[in-house]
Amino acid sequence: MAPELILHGLPPSHPCMTVAAALEYKTLPFERIDFTPGEHVEKMQEIYGEGNSTVPGLLVDGEPVHGSCAILERLETIAPEPTLYPTPQVREAELWGDGELQDLGRRLPWGALHFRPEAMGTYAGRDPLDGAGTDFAIGYVRASWKYHKVSAARLQEDLAGLPAMLAHVEQLAQEGVIGGEQPNAADFQIGATIRVLLTIGDLRPLLAGSAGERIALRHFPDNPGDVPAGAYPAGWTPSR
Ligand SMILES: N[C@@H](CCC(=O)N[C@@H](CS)C(=O)NCC(=O)O)C(=O)O
């Protein structure tokens, strides 16, 4: 009998998208509980232990498993087929996606929203914010820059480093590690981050036609968020 699975998340979280996609791929029924940003810190630590304040977390028959990679590994023991780890290279690519690429899915959208705060409403699936909403968003984005350690200097560096990251994704696809007919842990991990990057209009030309874009849209066709092109300062977005 399948264990009871409860996924704890935050609504706009790409590692939560990764876990939800893996659960669905393995056709494991689960309940999802989304916390309100802010309250999640205390609630997650209550369930997953001191220091484990980030999402996702998964309760497996009440046993806490914290972090997207640990959760996917655990899912593999619950339901070995279809496998998430067909080769050791997939695990390596998944860990790269978690350790190197994933942070860009936080810093680049928050970075863009500083310049287009009215677009924050689109990440909740709504229209761009009105004046009062934008006032709120300006404060929220400022706090998020601090929390996620975004600075203009770091944003510029992240953007400059993006082509190399995307080249690695392309190489993984060429080697057949990701982007195959059967999805795997690395597809779900890398694809979720690229899907978030696709919400940023400035980055869409860079991603157009890439393996990352194809993988992201295949596994995460509908994802809210749209920051219109022209958000980042001129000359910061790398060209193809
Ligand atoms: N690499 C970890 C990172 C998790 C992570 O940083 N999650 C973000 C959401 S995308 C989060 O919980 N942010 C709120 C916070 O850091 O308190 C994983 O994949 O589980």
Residues whose N, C-alpha, C, O or C-beta is under 5 A from the ligand:
A	BS01	LIG	P12 S13 H14 P15 S53 T54 V55 P56 G67 S68 C69 D98
